[in-house]
Amino acid sequence: MGKIQISASKAFALHFLCAAALAAGYCLARDVYALNLISDPAQTLRLLLVFEGPVVIGIYSWIRRDPDSCSYLKAVGRGLLGLPIGASINAFGAIVLGAPIGIKYLTKTIYWSFLMSLFTFVPASCVFGKSRMDWQRILAHSKPMEGVDYMISLPAHGAVIGAWLGAWPMPLDWERPWQEWPICVTYGSVAGYLVGMLASSVFILILRRQDPVKVD
């Protein structure tokens, strides 16, 4: 199976594009439509999806694991298929862990779940397809072996951990508007995702520096 070697600078550049897409979506919501996560979470999340989705799917389809047997368009198709599957898994997990249920929260939960799918599920779908061993190694056992693995694993785990930490203030009796679902959880997941992307670039740099030693 073919592999794509990726440098730390290229990984950082690709991560920068993902972060820039999030920033562009948020700035458009704030500056053009006068929206924000606190007052209009559903609409803001929708704009984040519109900007982040094409960038994530496009980037990770380009660095797919098996370029010789999988075309770019096929990898894009895998990402598009993985988007709703990952959203369903994230929504189920959030509800099991206490996310509110009801018509009032339905749209917010859907958009948040799709954004989380872009952070956690879609990159692996584009790169690995249906390779169960790679899925288990990266997302379940957290054992990345090469640069692209770090690009998927660390941001995904960062987003999940960030969402979990962001949920802590929700049940507290502070009566703040940002404690509503899924505002603080979104802030936490985005922060964790960004930290994970930065960390993956550092790990890739370390990995690339160790490669000559391993060859010798």
N, C-alpha and C positions, 0 to 999 in steps of 0.2 A: 504493500500500500504506500503511495507516495506521501512525502511529507514536505512541508514548507518551512525552511529555516527563516526566522525573523529576528532582526536585530532589536536592541532595546530602543534605539532612536525611532525605528519604524513602528514598533509597538506603541511608543509614547505618542507618535503622530496620529496613529489610528485611534487611540484612546482620546486624544485631544479632539478629534472630529466628533466622536460620540458625545463628549462633554459639551462641545460647542453647539451641537444640535439641541441638547437639553436647554442650554442657555438661550439659544435663539427662540425656542418655543416659549420659554418663560418670559423673555423680553417682549415678544410679540403680544402675548396675553396681557402683560402689564401696561405696555406703552401704547399699543394700538387699540386693544379691546377693553382696557381698564379692568382686567380680571386678575385675580390672584387666588392662591390655594385656600386662603382663609375664607374669603367672601364667596368665591365661585369655584369650589374644588373640581366639580365634574367638568366644567368647560375648560379649566386650566389643564387638567390631566389630558383632556382630549387633544389640545394643542401640542402638549409635550409628546403625545403618541404620534401625531402627524409628522413632527419633525424628527423624532428619535427613531421611529420604525424603519423608514427607508435607509437611514445611515447605518444602523446596526445590521440589518439584513444584508445590505450591500457590502459592508466591510467584511463581515464574517463569512459571507459566501466567497469572497475573493481569496481568503486564507483557508479555504476548505482543506481537509486532510488528504483527500484523494483526487487531486485535480486531473489525473490521467483517466480515471474512470467516471468521474462526475463533472459534468459541465457546470459553468457558472449559473446558468439558468436553472439547472436541476437543484443546485444548492440554494438558490433563491426560493424555489418551490418548497424545499424542505423547511426553510425558515418561515415561510408563510403558513405552512401546515402546522409547524410547531407553535406558532403564536397563540392560537386559540386553545391548543392542548395545554400549553404552559399556563395560560390565564386560568383555565379551569382548575388546574392543580393548585395554583396560588390562591384562588378564591376559596377553594375547599379548605386549604390549610388555615387561611385567615379566619374563616367561619368556625372551624373546629377550635381555634385558639381564642375565640371570643369576639370576633368582629360582629357588629350588629346586623340583624337581618330585617328586611322590610322594604317596602316600595320606596321609602324615603332615601334609603341607602343603596338601592340597587344599581343605579347608574354610576354612582361614585365607586362602588365595589368593582363593577365591570371595568371601568377605565383604569383603576388602580391595578387590577389583576393583569390587564394587558401590558401596562408599563412594567410591572414586575416580571412578566414573561420575557420582555425584551432584555431585562437585566440578567435573567437567570437561565431561561430555557431556550430561547431562540438562538443565541450564539452556538450552543452545543448542537442544536438541530442543523444549523448551516454547515458546521465543520465536520461533525461526526455522522450525521444522518441517523441510521438505525443501529449503529454499532453499540450493542448493549455493554460490552466490556469497557469501551471508552467512557460511556455515560457513568457506569458504576465507579470507574477509577477516578474520574474528575469530580463528579458532583456528590457521590456517596462516600467514597473513601479518601477524597482529597489528596490524590497522589499524582500531581502533574509531573511530566517528564521532560517536556520541551517548551519552547517559548509560547506557542499558540495555546498549549494547555494552561499556562499561567494566565494568559489573556482571558480565558473563559472562567477558570476556577475562582481566582481571587475576587474579581468584581461580583460574580454571582454570590459567593459566600458573604462578601461585604454588604451587598444589598439585603440579603436575608437577615444578617446580624443587625444591620442598621434599622431595618423595619421592626425587628423584635425590641431593640432598645427604644425606638421611637414610640412604641406602643405603651411603654411604662407610664407616662403621664396621663393616659386616657382615663383610667378609673379614679384618679385623684380628684378631690373635691375643691378644685381651684376655680372652677367656673370660667375658664378662659375659652374663647372661641376656637383657638388652634388645637384644643383637646378633642374636637369632634373627629370622628372617623371620616376619611382616612388622612387627615391633614398632617398630624405629627408623624404618622407612620410613613407617609410619603417623604417628608423631609428626612427622616432617618434612613430610609432606603436609598434615596439619592445621595446622601452624604456617605453612606457605606459603599455605594457603588463607585463613587469618585475616589475614595480612599483605596478601594480594591484595585482600581485601574492604575493608580500611582504606584501601589505596592507591586503590581505585576510587572511594571516596567523595570523596577529595581531588581526584582528576582530574575528577570530575563537578562539584565546586564550582568548579574553575578553568574548566571548559567553560561552565558557566552564566554565569559572570562575563564571559566573552569574547563571549557571544552578542550583546549589544547593540552591541558594536563591529563584529561581522560584519554585522549588519543595516544599520548606518549605512554 
